[in-house]
Amino acid sequence: MISTAIRVARVGSAAELAAAALMMLGFPVLMIAALVPSVYAFAAAAAVTYLADHYLHRKGSYLISRLSKVRAGLSIRFLIRQLLLILLLARMDLSNGLIFYGAIACFIAFYGLQAPHGALVQLIRNRRRMPVATRNVDLKSRIRIPDAPPQGLLERSAEKMLHLDLAAVVGLLISGVTNSAVAGFIGVGLTLGIGSLYVLVLTPYVRGRKTPPDADTVLAAVDDWLAEYKPETVLYFSGSKDSAYQVNMWLETMEQLDSRPLILLRERVILQSLAPTTVPVICVPGGVHLMNMDLSTVRVALYAANVGKNIHLLRVPTMKHVFIGHGDSDKLASVNPFSKVYDEVWTAGRAGRDRYAIADVGVRDDDIVEVGRPQLAPIQHWQGVPDGRIPTVLYAPTWEGWDGNPGNTSLVLAGENIVKKLVKADPPVRVLYKPHPFTGTVSPEAGAAHRRVTALIEKAAAQRATDPRFTADTAAQAAAQAELTRIEARLVELTGTGDEKRDEAEASRDDVVDLKKHEEVARLRAEWNDALWRSFPTHQHRVITGAEPRLYDCFNVSDAMVSDISSVVSDFIASGKPYAVTDSAGVGVEEFKQANTAVRAAVILSNSAKELGALLDAVRDPSADPLAADREELKRYLLGPDEPTSIEQFNDAVAALARKAETRNLGQQARIAAGDAEAADIAEALPGDTLKAASEAEGTTTAG
């Protein structure tokens, strides 16, 4: 019942639900206490509403935002409490006293301070929002960016300002009990005095040297840095916060490029979710700013997603444009007709090329290049289940998608059947469940299925913990847990907790990567991952959510996987381990294999999951695995050859396309030099000095 109420109210926990209930019940109690009148009952109810309100704000409760939609927002709640306090004073026959009029004047003046306070906070935030935000870009030596106001002044500023009425409320309640106006006037003075001081402290940050430079100055500094750095290959990305993983998966590849890399983002929320990287990052929310940015040295632009904002860079002809995607699968998104706007489409292996040929969406075979998947390098090849350890099976279903197709995810129709059979398997296996981060965002049924699967695994884990057949090395686990604590403390020292809200201007000024620190963080994260898996028994079922441990880390500790049609399957094939894919739509084994390349070496599951035995048999006895040879062949078809390495293939493809871009630019330059007026008009219309770099490379000058 409580869990149902939590879902209906869309709060995060039972404590949050209790706080919400107390806050909503507190206001009727305040009214009754004011009418009775009872100072003590009023004080108790007021304390409950203050504390509950503060708790919900600190938790970032969904309910708080919903209250503002029904005219019960933060300011209204404080105003109602203050009006009820005035009512209480009137019911106590204090309406003719000076303290009564002082209370009214205090609250009117206090609300008068809200307007300048709110305006100052908003103005400071607006003025400290940069036209472009950067990481690993040296702006500090080019422009002066002043320090931000102390974070405590701006974080939840409206809530803090309103809570200053607490001094007046307490003083007035004491006056009501003691029948003396002194405490009330002291409280009124404190509320108005501290409120006025809050406004005065903020005032200097909206003018003079405490404000960042204007947009033109910042953009000129960025162009100056670009001219010095001379980026050659750009990774371009636009999307929602939830899609940040799509760009994060390419960061290590960008760090390994032979050419000078640059990452261009279009949304601030993506920048905030970007994983640490040594590559320079520029976030350009404004399309006009992007189109006026000097990217004349860039020869190759890489696109990880098909989104509308891609057009802002696609319009630049001096660079070649490549769709690299964010995964390799048989989903329709992997053969999107939009892909034909790019100069080339890069796929992992031959399978990607064949998909486009079969789909016939306008992408020419000549424009497809096979480059492998550089991200798969951390995936370890299977050597069989180590002696003394029971097999581990990873269940990693994808999410429900936008279209309601039952074939998108196994979770709704088959998830419980899969997990029930795995946790009851004999001989036993360990189950790791890692759902897609989007699970339940569209379909309530998928969200409910996820919760049921989670409950099944947690129940099975609790039962296994008391099963005498399974023993744990508690000393080793304690040592691993101590190591985790040590590593996490050091990571906090190096990177912070991750909860800090950074000022955009300060971050753009100061966030230039320290290579030694970056390398230490990478090493510590690897050590953390190793210690994590050692911190609990190898037989213990686990539900794994969040960014850590990563999916590939789960691959490496697993001996088999059950999943759905998605890039997860294609990536897992790199391990050579047995896997199963669920035919949730019930199309039949032969048709399912015909339509989905990645399942041709898989055990195909129906929604009943009765075929799981074949997968478990392959894990327990690899020598009798009938699909082992098929998996190796499919791996080459989907992901390309092992040699040369994928990063070598990727770098070669970047270099080859850069040469094509340079050839095109030199050709345009030659036409201009020969007096081609049309080419000259096009060149003048381009942003930045787009042809200058090409002409300088040949030792020529641009004809004027």
C-alpha positions, 0 to 999 in steps of 0.5 A, spaced: 500 500 500 505 504 501 509 503 495 503 504 491 502 511 494 509 512 493 508 511 486 501 515 485 505 521 489 511 520 485 515 521 491 522 517 492 521 514 499 516 512 504 520 518 508 518 523 503 511 521 502 510 522 510 513 529 509 509 530 504 503 528 508 505 532 514 506 538 510 499 538 507 496 536 514 499 541 518 496 547 514 489 545 516 491 544 523 494 551 523 488 554 521 484 550 527 490 552 532 489 560 530 481 559 531 481 556 537 486 560 539 492 555 541 499 558 541 502 552 543 498 547 538 500 553 532 507 553 534 507 545 533 504 545 527 508 551 524 514 547 526 512 541 522 510 544 516 517 548 516 521 542 517 517 538 512 517 543 507 525 544 508 526 536 507 522 536 501 526 541 498 532 538 500 530 532 496 528 535 490 521 532 491 517 532 485 511 533 489 514 540 490 514 542 483 507 539 482 504 544 488 506 550 484 502 548 478 496 548 483 497 555 486 500 552 492 507 554 491 513 556 496 511 563 497 504 561 497 505 556 503 509 561 507 504 567 506 498 562 508 502 561 514 504 568 516 496 570 515 494 564 519 499 567 525 496 574 524 489 571 525 492 567 531 494 574 534 487 577 532 483 571 536 488 572 542 485 580 542 492 583 540 489 586 534 489 593 538 496 592 540 502 595 537 505 588 536 499 586 531 500 592 526 508 591 527 507 584 524 502 586 519 508 591 517 513 586 517 510 581 513 508 586 508 515 589 508 518 582 508 514 580 501 517 587 498 524 584 499 522 578 495 522 582 488 529 585 489 532 579 491 529 574 486 531 579 481 538 580 483 538 572 483 536 571 476 540 577 474 546 574 477 545 567 474 543 570 467 549 574 467 554 568 469 551 564 463 556 564 458 554 564 450 559 558 450 561 554 456 568 550 455 572 545 458 579 544 457 579 550 453 584 556 456 580 562 457 583 564 463 589 567 459 585 571 454 579 574 458 578 576 465 572 571 468 571 573 476 569 569 481 562 567 482 558 569 488 558 564 494 554 558 492 550 558 499 547 565 496 544 562 490 543 555 491 535 554 493 535 562 494 528 563 494 527 558 500 532 561 504 530 568 503 523 565 505 525 562 511 528 568 514 521 569 516 522 564 522 525 569 526 519 574 526 514 568 527 518 565 533 518 572 536 511 573 535 509 567 538 513 568 544 509 575 545 503 571 544 505 567 550 508 572 554 503 578 553 510 582 551 511 586 545 519 585 546 520 578 543 516 580 537 519 586 535 526 583 536 524 577 531 521 582 526 527 586 526 531 580 525 527 578 519 527 585 516 534 586 517 537 579 515 533 580 509 535 587 507 542 584 508 541 578 503 539 583 498 545 588 499 550 582 499 547 580 492 547 587 489 555 588 487 555 581 483 550 584 478 555 590 476 562 592 475 568 587 475 564 582 479 560 580 472 563 576 466 565 579 460 559 580 454 558 575 449 562 578 444 568 578 448 567 571 450 566 569 443 572 572 440 576 569 446 574 562 444 575 564 436 582 566 439 583 559 442 581 555 436 586 559 432 591 557 436 589 550 437 587 548 430 582 543 431 582 537 426 576 532 428 570 534 431 565 530 435 558 533 435 553 532 439 546 534 441 540 531 445 537 530 452 540 529 459 538 522 458 542 521 452 549 523 455 551 516 454 551 516 447 557 521 447 560 519 453 562 512 449 566 516 444 570 520 449 576 515 449 576 514 442 577 521 441 582 521 446 586 516 442 585 520 435 592 522 431 589 528 429 587 534 434 580 533 437 574 537 439 568 536 442 562 540 440 556 540 444 549 544 443 546 543 450 548 545 457 545 539 460 549 534 456 556 538 458 554 537 466 553 530 464 559 529 460 564 524 463 571 526 464 576 527 458 582 530 456 579 533 449 577 540 449 570 541 449 565 547 447 558 547 448 554 552 444 547 552 445 546 558 440 545 556 433 548 563 430 554 563 435 556 556 432 555 558 425 559 564 426 565 560 430 571 559 426 572 552 425 576 553 418 581 548 420 576 542 422 576 537 416 572 531 419 566 532 423 563 526 427 556 525 429 553 520 434 546 521 433 541 523 428 538 530 431 535 536 428 541 541 430 546 537 426 544 541 420 547 547 424 554 544 422 552 540 416 551 546 412 559 547 413 562 544 406 569 545 408 569 539 413 566 532 411 561 529 415 560 522 418 555 518 422 558 514 427 552 513 431 552 510 438 551 503 437 551 497 432 544 493 432 539 491 428 534 496 430 531 501 425 534 507 428 541 503 425 538 504 418 535 511 418 534 515 412 537 521 415 544 518 414 544 520 407 545 527 409 552 525 411 558 524 406 560 517 409 557 512 414 561 508 419 559 502 421 563 496 425 563 491 420 560 488 414 553 487 417 552 495 418 554 495 410 549 490 408 543 493 413 543 499 409 543 495 402 537 491 404 534 497 407 535 501 401 534 508 404 539 512 399 545 511 403 550 509 397 555 503 398 561 507 396 559 512 402 560 506 407 566 505 411 567 499 416 571 501 422 570 496 427 568 499 434 573 502 438 569 502 445 569 494 445 577 494 447 575 493 454 571 487 453 575 481 455 574 474 451 571 468 454 576 463 457 570 459 460 568 459 467 574 459 472 574 453 477 571 454 484 566 459 481 559 458 479 557 461 472 554 468 472 548 470 467 547 477 466 540 479 464 540 486 460 534 488 457 533 494 453 528 499 454 520 499 451 522 504 446 517 510 443 512 506 439 510 500 444 512 495 440 512 488 444 518 486 441 522 492 443 524 489 450 523 482 453 522 485 460 514 486 460 512 479 457 518 475 459 522 478 464 519 474 470 520 468 467 527 469 465 529 471 472 525 465 475 528 460 471 535 463 472 535 463 480 532 456 480 537 453 475 540 447 478 546 447 478 546 454 480 548 460 477 548 467 479 544 473 476 546 480 475 540 484 472 542 491 469 536 494 466 537 500 461 537 507 464 530 509 460 526 503 462 519 505 465 520 512 462 515 511 457 511 505 459 508 504 466 508 496 464 515 496 463 516 500 470 512 495 473 515 489 470 522 492 472 520 493 479 517 485 480 524 483 477 528 487 482 524 484 487 525 477 485 532 477 484 533 481 491 528 475 494 533 470 491 539 473 494 536 473 501 535 466 500 541 464 498 545 468 503 542 463 508 543 457 504 549 453 507 551 450 500 554 457 499 559 460 503 563 467 503 570 469 504 568 474 509 575 477 510 576 478 503 570 481 502 571 486 508 578 487 505 575 489 499 570 493 502 575 497 506 579 498 499 573 501 496 572 506 502 579 508 501 579 509 493 572 513 494 575 517 499 581 519 494 576 520 488 572 525 492 579 528 493 581 528 486 574 530 483 569 532 488 562 528 490 559 529 483 553 533 487 556 540 487 553 545 482 558 548 478 558 556 476 558 555 469 563 561 468 568 559 473 567 552 470 569 555 463 575 559 466 578 553 471 576 546 468 582 545 464 584 537 465 590 536 469 593 530 466 596 526 472 590 527 476 586 524 470 590 518 469 590 517 477 582 517 476 582 512 471 587 508 475 583 508 481 576 507 477 579 501 474 581 499 481 574 501 484 571 496 479 575 490 481 574 491 488 567 492 487 566 485 485 570 482 490 566 486 495 561 481 495 560 473 494 561 470 487 554 467 488 550 473 490 545 475 485 545 483 484 541 488 481 545 493 478 543 500 476 546 507 475 553 508 471 557 504 475 559 499 474 559 500 467 555 495 462 562 492 459 564 491 466 558 487 467 560 483 461 567 481 463 564 478 470 559 474 466 559 468 463 553 468 459 548 474 457 540 474 456 538 481 452 534 483 447 535 486 440 539 492 441 547 494 441 548 491 447 547 484 443 552 486 438 557 489 443 557 482 447 558 478 441 565 481 442 566 477 448 565 470 444 561 468 450 554 464 449 548 469 449 540 468 448 535 473 445 528 474 447 523 473 441 518 477 445 514 479 439 513 471 437 515 472 430 518 465 430 525 463 430 527 462 423 524 469 421 527 472 428 534 470 425 532 472 418 530 479 420 536 480 426 543 479 424 546 479 431 541 473 433 544 468 428 549 465 433 544 466 439 539 461 443 532 464 441 528 465 447 520 465 447 516 469 452 516 463 457 524 462 457 523 455 456 529 454 452 534 457 457 537 450 458 541 450 452 544 457 454 546 454 461 548 448 458 553 451 453 556 455 459 557 449 463 560 445 458 564 450 453 566 444 449 559 441 447 557 448 445 554 448 438 554 455 437 561 457 439 564 457 431 558 461 429 559 466 434 566 467 432 564 468 425 558 472 427 563 477 431 567 478 425 561 479 420 558 484 425 564 488 428 570 487 423 577 483 424 581 483 430 587 486 426 588 491 425 585 494 431 579 498 431 582 504 433 587 503 428 582 502 423 578 509 426 584 513 425 585 511 418 578 512 416 579 519 419 585 521 416 583 518 409 576 523 409 581 529 412 585 528 405 578 528 401 576 534 405 583 538 404 582 536 396 575 539 396 578 545 399 584 546 395 579 545 388 575 551 391 581 555 392 583 553 385 577 555 382 577 562 386 584 563 383 582 562 376 576 567 377 570 563 378 565 568 381 560 563 383 565 559 388 568 566 390 561 568 392 560 561 396 566 562 400 564 569 402 558 566 405 561 561 409 563 562 417 570 564 419 576 564 414 574 557 411 579 557 405 585 560 408 587 554 411 587 550 405 591 556 401 596 556 406 597 549 406 599 550 399 603 556 400 598 560 396 594 566 398 586 567 397 585 571 391 581 578 393 
